[in-house]
Amino acid sequence: MDYSQVTHLLLDLDGTLLHFDLDRFVSRYLELVQVYFRDHYNSKMIPNWILEGTEKMLHNQGEVTNREIFLNYFSKRTGLSEEDIWQRFMNFYENDFNQLEKIIVQNPEARKFLESAKKAGFALTIATQPVFPEIAIRQRLRWAGLDHIEFDLITDINFMKSCKPYPSYFKQILRILNVDSTDCLMIGDDPVNDMASSEVGIDNYYLGAGPEHTGDFKTLAAALRISL
């Protein structure tokens, strides 16, 4: 594959730049957040409503932001104001989200690749599912040992209006970066969510397992002519 025109690298986060047990992460996350709604008359339903609200975001296709989608749904379920809900979540991210750090496993190959790609002049975007605010994504980048790297864009819940694998997600990234699809390369481990970038003309590099496997960070660096 010829990547000579590529100047922007779009990188998935979970499973690509860091590793973790998803079920364990989600279970512990819900337990910790629930504490911040313990005064609610139906607090036992908070985890279910979070999951349902997240599902709403994952099916958002570009009319309003993911934050608006989630808060609107969660407000209707809880009877709490959107402002109150958001503040509770912010308090959680500022105080107790870091308890999840122990679940994260760093990926040294990813770190070395990103450091080298940055030195080589590539623009870097964290193209993660935008269901978290930036504060949470930056914490996970720190846990992954990547907080010293400067990223041009991090897709988060506040401004993104859709999620992977919808084409609108990738189109919004292109608009924000003001680049053509041929300038970008999507790198990830999910054959559906990440590889969907091809629907808008963005080439992709699949790091996951299976017959679609393209290669690893070492072979990717070689294809991009990046010296590790």
Secondary structure in CASP SS format (residue, H / E / C, confidence):
PFRMAT SS
TARGET T0000
AUTHOR 0000-0000-0000
METHOD secondary structure of the structure
MODEL  1
M C 1.00
D C 1.00
Y C 1.00
S C 1.00
Q C 1.00
V C 1.00
T C 1.00
H E 1.00
L E 1.00
L E 1.00
L E 1.00
D C 1.00
L C 1.00
D E 1.00
G C 1.00
T C 1.00
L C 1.00
L E 1.00
H E 1.00
F C 1.00
D C 1.00
L H 1.00
D H 1.00
R H 1.00
F H 1.00
V H 1.00
S H 1.00
R H 1.00
Y H 1.00
L H 1.00
E H 1.00
L H 1.00
V H 1.00
Q H 1.00
V H 1.00
Y H 1.00
F H 1.00
R C 1.00
D C 1.00
H C 1.00
Y C 1.00
N C 1.00
S H 1.00
K H 1.00
M H 1.00
I H 1.00
P H 1.00
N H 1.00
W H 1.00
I H 1.00
L H 1.00
E H 1.00
G H 1.00
T H 1.00
E H 1.00
K H 1.00
M H 1.00
L H 1.00
H C 1.00
N C 1.00
Q E 1.00
G C 1.00
E C 1.00
V C 1.00
T C 1.00
N H 1.00
R H 1.00
E H 1.00
I H 1.00
F H 1.00
L H 1.00
N H 1.00
Y H 1.00
F H 1.00
S H 1.00
K H 1.00
R H 1.00
T H 1.00
G C 1.00
L C 1.00
S C 1.00
E H 1.00
E H 1.00
D H 1.00
I H 1.00
W H 1.00
Q H 1.00
R H 1.00
F H 1.00
M H 1.00
N H 1.00
F H 1.00
Y H 1.00
E H 1.00
N H 1.00
D C 1.00
F H 1.00
N H 1.00
Q H 1.00
L H 1.00
E H 1.00
K H 1.00
I H 1.00
I C 1.00
V E 1.00
Q E 1.00
N C 1.00
P H 1.00
E H 1.00
A H 1.00
R H 1.00
K H 1.00
F H 1.00
L H 1.00
E H 1.00
S H 1.00
A H 1.00
K H 1.00
K H 1.00
A C 1.00
G C 1.00
F C 1.00
A E 1.00
L E 1.00
T E 1.00
I E 1.00
A C 1.00
T C 1.00
Q C 1.00
P C 1.00
V C 1.00
F C 1.00
P C 1.00
E H 1.00
I H 1.00
A H 1.00
I H 1.00
R H 1.00
Q H 1.00
R H 1.00
L H 1.00
R H 1.00
W H 1.00
A C 1.00
G C 1.00
L C 1.00
D C 1.00
H C 1.00
I C 1.00
E C 1.00
F C 1.00
D C 1.00
L E 1.00
I E 1.00
T C 1.00
D C 1.00
I C 1.00
N C 1.00
F C 1.00
M C 1.00
K C 1.00
S E 1.00
C C 1.00
K C 1.00
P C 1.00
Y C 1.00
P H 1.00
S H 1.00
Y H 1.00
F H 1.00
K H 1.00
Q H 1.00
I H 1.00
L H 1.00
R H 1.00
I H 1.00
L H 1.00
N C 1.00
V C 1.00
D C 1.00
S H 1.00
T H 1.00
D H 1.00
C E 1.00
L E 1.00
M E 1.00
I E 1.00
G E 1.00
D C 1.00
D C 1.00
P C 1.00
V C 1.00
N C 1.00
D C 1.00
M H 1.00
A H 1.00
S H 1.00
S H 1.00
E H 1.00
V H 1.00
G C 1.00
I C 1.00
D E 1.00
N E 1.00
Y E 1.00
Y E 1.00
L C 1.00
G C 1.00
A C 1.00
G C 1.00
P C 1.00
E C 1.00
H C 1.00
T C 1.00
G C 1.00
D C 1.00
F H 1.00
K H 1.00
T H 1.00
L H 1.00
A H 1.00
A H 1.00
A H 1.00
L C 1.00
R C 1.00
I C 1.00
S C 1.00
L C 1.00
END
